[in-house]
Amino acid sequence: MIRRVMHSGAMAVRCLIVDDNPDFLRVARMLLEREGISVVGVASNAAQALISCRELQPDVALVDIDLGEESGFDVGRQLADREGAGQPRVILISAHSGDDFAEMIADSPAISFLPKTYLSGAAIRVILARPDGRSAGGSQRDSR
């Protein structure tokens, strides 16, 4: 049974981070956990992400658009297209501007885009709290 814990009056969010940069994974995990997001796992490629989602059943997967030899768009699509329970909501992240990938983000199954510079527990909660999980204005990009 998966246990959800409260943090500062809010339901904890179970998160998987998918990025090929080990330093970013470490820093993002520390930041998000400090802000009450439960980082249940990290992955650096599609195979690890799929296994982690099946085993850990995160609420949300933060997927870097640029995963080295793999496309974060493809990984996000694979995670969103999984059959069965435990399908995470996908938020694409990148060090690049969302404007650089606007059309691909809009065509993806991701619920939003979040620049890495704006990564925070609060930003993730705001995205997840939206009725359809989309960014304000109907776009899939968080245009902060």
C-alpha positions as CSV (number, residue, x, y, z in Angstrom):
1,M,0.0,0.0,0.0
2,I,1.3,3.4,-1.0
3,R,1.2,5.9,1.9
4,R,0.7,9.6,1.3
5,V,2.1,11.9,4.0
6,M,1.1,15.5,4.8
7,H,3.6,18.3,4.5
8,S,2.7,21.8,5.7
9,G,-1.0,21.0,5.3
10,A,-0.6,19.7,1.7
11,M,-0.8,16.1,0.4
12,A,2.7,14.9,-0.4
13,V,3.5,14.4,-4.0
14,R,5.4,11.3,-5.1
15,C,7.8,12.3,-7.8
16,L,10.2,10.5,-10.2
17,I,13.0,12.7,-11.8
18,V,14.3,11.6,-15.2
19,D,17.5,13.3,-16.2
20,D,20.9,12.1,-17.5
21,N,22.9,14.6,-15.3
22,P,23.8,13.0,-12.0
23,D,24.6,16.4,-10.4
24,F,21.2,17.8,-11.4
25,L,19.4,14.6,-10.1
26,R,21.2,15.1,-6.7
27,V,20.5,18.8,-6.4
28,A,16.9,18.5,-7.6
29,R,16.1,15.7,-5.3
30,M,17.5,17.6,-2.3
31,L,15.6,20.8,-3.3
32,L,12.3,19.1,-3.8
33,E,12.5,16.9,-0.7
34,R,13.3,20.0,1.4
35,E,10.1,21.5,-0.1
36,G,7.9,18.5,0.8
37,I,7.9,16.6,-2.5
38,S,8.6,12.9,-2.0
39,V,11.2,12.0,-4.6
40,V,10.6,8.3,-4.8
41,G,13.2,7.7,-7.4
42,V,15.5,9.0,-10.1
43,A,16.3,7.6,-13.6
44,S,18.7,8.6,-16.3
45,N,17.1,6.8,-19.3
46,A,13.9,5.5,-20.7
47,A,14.4,1.9,-19.5
48,Q,15.1,3.0,-15.9
49,A,12.1,5.4,-16.0
50,L,9.7,2.8,-17.1
51,I,10.9,0.3,-14.5
52,S,10.8,3.0,-11.8
53,C,7.2,4.0,-12.7
54,R,6.0,0.5,-12.6
55,E,7.6,-0.3,-9.3
56,L,7.3,3.1,-7.5
57,Q,4.0,4.5,-9.0
58,P,4.9,8.2,-8.7
59,D,2.2,10.8,-9.0
60,V,4.3,12.9,-11.3
61,A,7.4,12.3,-13.5
62,L,9.7,15.3,-14.2
63,V,11.3,14.4,-17.6
64,D,14.3,16.3,-19.0
65,I,13.7,17.1,-22.7
66,D,17.4,16.4,-23.5
67,L,18.4,13.0,-22.2
68,G,21.6,12.6,-24.1
69,E,21.1,10.0,-26.8
70,E,17.3,9.7,-25.9
71,S,14.5,12.2,-26.4
72,G,12.7,13.3,-23.3
73,F,9.7,13.7,-25.5
74,D,9.8,10.0,-26.4
75,V,10.3,9.0,-22.7
76,G,7.4,11.3,-21.6
77,R,5.2,9.7,-24.2
78,Q,6.2,6.2,-23.1
79,L,5.4,7.0,-19.5
80,A,2.1,8.7,-20.3
81,D,1.1,5.8,-22.6
82,R,1.7,3.1,-20.0
83,E,-1.2,0.7,-19.5
84,G,-2.7,0.1,-16.0
85,A,-2.7,1.9,-12.7
86,G,0.0,4.2,-11.6
87,Q,0.4,6.2,-14.7
88,P,2.3,9.4,-13.7
89,R,1.4,12.9,-14.9
90,V,4.4,14.0,-17.0
91,I,6.0,17.5,-16.6
92,L,8.8,18.2,-19.1
93,I,11.8,20.1,-17.8
94,S,14.8,21.7,-19.4
95,A,17.6,24.2,-19.0
96,H,16.5,25.6,-22.3
97,S,13.5,27.9,-22.8
98,G,10.2,26.3,-23.5
99,D,9.9,28.6,-26.5
100,D,12.7,26.6,-28.1
101,F,10.4,23.5,-28.1
102,A,6.9,25.1,-28.0
103,E,5.4,23.0,-30.8
104,M,6.8,19.7,-29.6
105,I,5.7,20.5,-26.0
106,A,2.2,21.2,-27.3
107,D,2.1,17.9,-29.2
108,S,3.3,15.9,-26.2
109,P,1.2,14.2,-23.6
110,A,3.0,16.2,-20.9
111,I,0.7,18.3,-18.7
112,S,3.2,21.2,-18.6
113,F,6.7,22.4,-19.2
114,L,8.8,23.8,-16.3
115,P,12.1,25.4,-16.8
116,K,14.8,24.0,-14.5
117,T,15.5,27.4,-13.2
118,Y,11.9,27.5,-11.8
119,L,11.9,24.0,-10.4
120,S,10.3,24.0,-6.9
121,G,7.8,22.1,-4.9
122,A,5.5,25.0,-5.1
123,A,5.7,25.1,-8.9
124,I,4.9,21.4,-9.2
125,R,2.0,21.7,-6.8
126,V,0.6,24.6,-8.8
127,I,0.7,22.6,-12.0
128,L,-0.8,19.6,-10.4
129,A,-3.6,21.6,-8.8
130,R,-4.9,23.0,-12.1
131,P,-8.1,21.2,-13.1
132,D,-6.7,19.8,-16.3
133,G,-3.1,19.9,-15.2
134,R,-2.3,22.3,-18.0
135,S,-0.5,25.6,-17.7
136,A,-2.5,28.7,-17.4
137,G,-4.0,30.0,-20.7
138,G,-4.5,26.4,-22.1
139,S,-0.8,26.1,-23.1
140,Q,1.3,23.2,-21.9
141,R,4.2,25.5,-21.1
142,D,4.8,27.1,-17.7
143,S,5.8,30.5,-19.1
144,R,7.0,32.1,-15.9
